Amino acid sequence: MLVKNRNIGELTALVHDAAEGLSARAVAVLVAHPDAVRSALAVAADSLSVKSARDEDEQEAEIIGDAEAPVVVDAKEANRRILVRTRPGGEGKLLTSDELAARVGLKTRQSVHDWLKRGRIIGWQGAKRGHVFPAAQLDRHGRPLKGLDRIIPYFDDGHAAWGWLTTPRPSLDGAKPIALLRRGEIDRVTAAVEGDVQGDFA
């Protein structure tokens, strides 16, 4: 138990040091997505444990991809790849491009991606091939919630936008922004995202 407590203390210090090198916005996004952080740490721990066991057995490390030309990525890209595989879906079901097209009455998945590019809907790259789209961003008529197009531009990443929308915000008296959008409180939610993105995340 003493060893575990000491290791937890060392890990806490390590995470603290790593966070010091991140931007305020990056830290805020991580704080807003604790499940993703926990998943990323678990993935890293599992991966390192396997490597350590292989090293002890004097076995060669597994190379993912082409063994003749392994791909080396920087820390930012490595973190992106981990997050893609560990991102929680957030609130409710995630739809594929085809499923969303059918739900909203679009003829093709390309139309869905056009909406995504224009900032009308929220989506992100799933763990498997292709994008996923939260079903809860649609109203009872199967259309994107009014006001989404005013929130999306504040975020560089669809998953970050969805995380903000589905997390109780102190700036909204503990309400989830998505719930307020459903009630038509678009101006209130827009004011909150402006404040939060400027560094007032809590």
Summary of the structure (lengths in Angstrom):
residues: 202
radius of gyration: 20.0
end to end distance: 33.0
largest distance: 61.9
contacts: 510
relative contact order: 0.10
helix: 60%
strand: 6%
